Amino acid sequence: MPHATASWLVDSTSLTFQQIAEFCGLHILEVQAIADDTAATKLTGRDPLRSGELTMDEIERGQDDPTYRLRMHREPDKAIRTKGPRYTPVSKRQDKPDGVAWLIRNHPELSDGQIGKLIGTTRTTIQAIRDRSHWNIANIQPKDPVTLGLTSQRELDAAVAKAAKAAGTDLVANDTGFARDREALIEELRAEREAAAREVEAAHSAEGAGEEGPGQSGFVDPFRS
């Protein structure tokens, strides 16, 4: 559970995003999204100390030296993956169409089968979003599936590289997809942070405007001299 472990490390330690990303096997932007709480839902942290994967001494060593790479003391129990579609938590299933729309728009080289594996949805749904016949097409907004927590950046990069290779595209000469996705994700995160800041400022302003003195409200405290 790398995302849950990363969430715990972000909340409970002062390790750098790079250290956490390397230890959990995630992309640094995924850790950034977790730290900014811009993922689709707030993750429940998983304590790597309790599972024996890390020790407090190891964490303290990493906190003292930002360049230190954490060493895993005990390999996590491997999850048994059965055949079938990717499991997606109920709370995130409503985000699948948005993730599919984003992949269709930003990675047209991906096949319906590849998109289905990344998102965990059916070819019928993907085709309906492609030809805009989906029953909820009016409310579907393209959103990065990595930010939504539907897939990982590594899985997405691997699928894009495989699709490019199958299409005969020179990935070395045209390796702009990752940079474009990275910039898009950074812009999304920045926009969400700015929107949240504006909401907080507006709330404070509203509270200030709502504070009325005795003369404004018409109420006079009989105990005040």
Helices and strands as residue ranges (DSSP letters): H 2-12, H 17-24, H 28-35, H 56-64, H 90-93, H 96-106, H 112-119, H 123-130, G 137-139, H 145-148, H 153-166, H 177-210, H 214-217
